[in-house]
Amino acid sequence: MPLGLPWQSQQCNRRAAAAPPGINAPPENTCPCDGAATLHLQPTTAMYTHLTSVTLKTGEQMELGVVRCPDPSWGKQIMHLLGHKSRETRDHFAAAFAGPLDELETRFYIGTIGGFTATNVMIVGARGAGILGHVYTVPEHRQKGAYSQLMTVQMEDIRRAGYYTLTLGTGFEIHPYWIYHRFGFRSIDGTSGRMKWLASPNVEAQHFRPGATRVRPMRWDDWAQLNLLALQPVAPDDELPRSWTFRVKGQGSLEGTFQVLQRNLARKAPITALALESAHGATAGWAVLQPDDIAFGDGRLLDLYVHPAFRHDAGKLLDEMPWPERGRVAAYTTDPHGYRWAALRDAGFAPITELPHWMRRGETPVSLHVLTRGGS
């Protein structure tokens, strides 16, 4: 049975209001790929909640609210601002507005001036962890404090919704970086724009606290959870790379590559993606079996990573993996004494070669070990 989300048991004490007066649909001949165009929104009473009204630096009034997907009536209007995004991102938008994506919550916080959209931001997440992304302010409303006003209200609302951590990606120490910094986001490493907000200092320790686990298929609602996991620091005994699937060597973001995986799964690609979920609702590990690009798809590649507090359960992921009856499966690691190596050996993998000094841990060269299972 799917686990309930933290906010499903909470009753919102705000009235779900209709959109502010004067909000209309965009002209039919407006190009959805023109990210700089202004947008007239269509009224709805279904999923829009009016949050508050604010005054900008110019004296203009801006109405702030949140659209919670799914709600097809809002799809074209909001996607009109974000049509310049990647194909995988647009796929997520379309699917989120059309219907549920497992237990993922997709929220769009919007600010409107005179019935026109001025600024927006998206939050996706589940079980207390979220991703903040797709911030956009139309050019004629920049430098008015519009997004800062929206983010103030969005951060307050997201706390009420049960979120205790958010992640995002931006440029290091550019203007948006300092906006996020003002709201409590911090660089994960002090050198990049990969940032994280925690509701309290011990959030991550509580989130990843040890406990019972179960293995299940990876879902859309693992998106923010897995990103938080991928952004964890590299422990001294961590095996590299952290993930071939998500293109993360050590500590890094999988915000975009997760969408690529979901697109491939939706297209029925021969991929099996499993998640390790703790009794507390944390996604604590993954295992992905997919065609190996090095073998041009003739072989398979296994990708395995588990949070340090749950390494003893790495084998559970491999126990549930449906191994192919024919063909070889490869896996890679930099440490013949690590948990990944041990789990792979227990699952029938054997080392076949070592690539000396193939990768670097910081400035230190490390060898990459190749293990395989199965026959020709």
N, C-alpha and C positions, 0 to 999 in steps of 0.2 A: 504494500500500500504506500502510495507516495507520502512523503513527509509533508506536514502542513507548514506554510510559510509563517514567519513571526507575525506578520501583519494581518493574517487571515482571521485571527481571533479577536482583533481589535476593532472597535466600532469608531469610525471617524466622527468627531463631534462637529464637523463643519458640514453645512448643507451643500450637496452637489448642485451647483447653480448652473443656470444657462450662461452661455458666453455673454460678455458685456454687450450692451446695445450697440447696433451699428456694424457688427462684424458680419461680413458677407463673403461669398465665395469669390475666388479669383477669376478674372476674365478667362474664357475658354481658350483664347488664342495665346495665353501666356506660356512661355517655354518653361517646363519644369527643370531644365538644366541651367537656367539663369539664376545662379545663387545670389546675385546682387539685387534681384527684383524685389519690390515690396509685395506684400501678400495680404489680401482681404480674407478673413476667416469666415467660415460658415457657422451659424448658430447651431448648437446642439445641447440637449439636456441630458445626454446619456453618460458620457465619461468625462466631461469637463467640470472641474471644480474651481470656482473663483476663490482665490486666496486672500488678496488684498489689493488696495490701490496705493500708488506711491507718486511722489513728485520728483521729476528729474531736475538736473541743473538748470535747464532752460525754463522751468516752470510748467512744463507739460505734464499732464497726468498720464500715468501708465497703469493699466490693469494687469495684474499678475494672476496666473492660474496654472493648472496642471491637467494634462490629458493623459488618462491611463488607458493603454491598449488592452484588448482590441477594441477598435472603434473605426470601422471602414469609412464613416462620414468625415473623419479628420485626415485620412491618409493623404489624399492629393494635396490638401492645403499645407500640411507640414512638410511633406516630401518636396513641395515646390521650393522651399528654402534650401533643401539638402540634396538636390538632384545631382550635384557635382561630386558626390561621394563615390566610393568604389562599388563595383558590381556586387560584391558580397555584402557590403553595408546596405545597399539598396534592396537586396534580397531580404535582409533582416527587417528593414522598415516595412516592406510590403507584407511580409508574413505576419509581423507583429500587429499591424493594423487590421489584417484580415481575420485573425483568430488566435487562440492561445498557442504559445510555444512552450510546451511542457509546463513547468511551474515558474518560468521566467516572468518577471514583471518589467514592462517597458513603460517609462514615464517620459513625457515631454513637458517641460516647464516653459511657458511662453509669456512674453510681455507684449501687450498691444497698446498702441497710441492712436486714438481716434478711430478705433476699429481695425487698424492695420497692425500686422505683426511687426514688432521692432527687434525682438531678441528671443533666443530660445536655447535650451540645453536639454540633453537627454540623460536619463539615468536608467541603467538596466541592472537587474540583480535579483537575488533570492537569498533567503536564510541569513539576512543581516549584512551581506557583502554586496557592494555595487560597483559599477563603473560609471564615471562621469565622462561624457563625450559629446561631440557634435555641437559645440558652442558656436553660435552665429548671431551677429548683430548686423542688420542691414546698414549699408554705408551712411545713409542720411541720418541715422540715429546713433552713430558712434561719437565718442567723446562727450556723451551726456550722462554717463554713469548708469546707463540702462542695464547692462549685464550685471554690474555689481549689485544693483538693487534686486535683480532677479535671483542672483546667487544667494543673497542674504536670506530671502524667503525660501528658496529651494533647500538650503542647508537646514533650516529650521524644520521644514516639512519632512525632509528625509529622515531626520531623527525621530519624529513622531511616527513615521512609518515603520520603524524598527531597524533601520540600518545603523550599523556601528563602525563600518569601514567603507571607504571609497578609494578607488584607484583611478589614475588618468595618465595620459601622455601628452606632453607639449615640448616646446623647445626650452633648453636650459637658460634660465635667467633672462628670457625675453619678457615682453610686457604681460602676456597672459600668465606666465609663470608667477609673477609677483601678485597678480590678482588671486590666484589659487593659494599662494603662500599666506596671504592676508586672512584666508578662511581656514587656516590650519593645516593645509597640505604641505608635505615636505618631500624633497627629493629622496629616493630610496638609497642613493649612494653619494650624494653631494656633488655629483659631476654630470648628472643627466636630468632631463625633464620628465622622467618617469617618477610620478609622485603618488603619495598615499596620505589619506586622512584617517585618523583613528579617533573614535569618540572618547577613549580613555587610554592611558599608556599600556595597560595590560590586555587590551582587546585581542591581540594576536595570540598571546599565550593562552587565553581562555578559549579562543576559537579553535586552536589546534591542540587542546588538551587531550591527553590519551583517553581512550575508551574503546568500546566495542565498535566493530566496523562491519559493513556489508558491501558486497560487490554488485553493481548493477550497470546497465547500459548508460553511457554518457548522455547527458541531456542538455537542452538549451539553458536550463537554470543552473548549470555548472559553470557558465561563462565567467561571471565575476568571481566565483569561488576559485576557479582554476587560475585566473589572473593573479589573485592574491597569493596563491600557492607558488606560482612561477616567480613572483617578485620577492620571495623569501631570500635572505642572504645565502650565499654559498658556504656551507659548513666546511671545515678543514678536511673532513673525510668524505665529502660529497663526490660522487662519480660524475664525470662529464661524458658527453654533453647532457644537459638536463633534459632536453627534448629535441629529437629530430623532427617530429611531427610539427611542433610549434616554432621551430627555428630559434630555440633558446639555448645558447651555449651554457650559460651559468644563471645569474640573476637577470631576469628580463621579462618583458611583457608578451602575452599571447593574445592580446585584445583583438588584433586583426586576423591572425592565423587561425584562431578558433572559428571565426566566421567562414574561412576557407574550408575548414574541416566540415562544418555544418552544411555548406553548399555541396561538398562532395558526397556526404552521407545522403542528402536529399536527392541527389542524382543517382543513388543506388550504386555508388562506387564500391568495390570489394574491400571495404574497411570495417573492422570491428573496433569500437572504442568503448572501453570500460572505465568506470569511475569507482574509487574507494570512498565511501561515505561513512563518517563517524556517527555515533549515536547522538552527538550534539549538532549534527547537521552540516559539519564541515566536509568539503570535498578534499580529501587528504592525499589523493594519489590518482594516477591514471596509467592505463596500459592501452596502447593502440597497435593493432596489427594491420599493415597496409602493404600495397605493392612497393617493392624496393626500386627507387629510381635508378640506382647504380646498375641493377640487373634489367633495366627497361621493363619492369613489371613481371619478369619471369620468375623472380623470387619474391619473398616477403620480408618486411622489416618490422621488428618488434621495438616499440618505444615504451619504456617503463620509468616512472619516477614516483617516489613516495616521500612525503614529509618525514623528517628525521624522527618525529615522535611516533610514527606508524610503520617504521621500516620492517618490523617483525611481521607485518601483514602483506608485504609485497608479494609473497607467494600466493596469497588468496586471489590476487588479480590474474596470475598466470594459470591457476587451477581452473578458472572460469573461462579461459580463452579457448575458443573453438579452433584448434590447430588444423591446418589443411592436411588432407589425407596424402597428398603428393606435393613435391617441391620442397625447397629448403627455406628456412626462416633464419635471418641474420639478426644479431643484436650487437651493440657496441658499448664498451665501458673503458674507463681509464684506470680502474683499480681492481686487480685480481683478488683483493681481500675485502671488497665492499659488499653491501647488502644486495645490490643488483646482480653482481656476479654470482653470489650464493643462490639467489632466487632462480636465476637462469640455469645454473647447474642442476638444481632440484627439479626444474621443468624439462630436463633432458637436453639442454644445450651443452655443447663441448667447445673449448677454445680451438681455433684452427690457425690463427696467425696473430702477430703483433706488429703494429706499425710504429716503429721507434720515433719518439719525439714528434708525433703527428699533430698534437694540440699543445696549447699553452694554458697553464693555470696561473693567471697573472703574467709574470715574466719567466716562469719556470716551464720548460718543455716537459710534456708528459706523453707517454706512449698510449696508443689506442689499441685495445684488444678486440678481436672479432670472434664472436661465438656463433655457432649455428646448430640447428636441429633439423631432422627430417632427411629424406633422401631425394634422389633425382626424380 
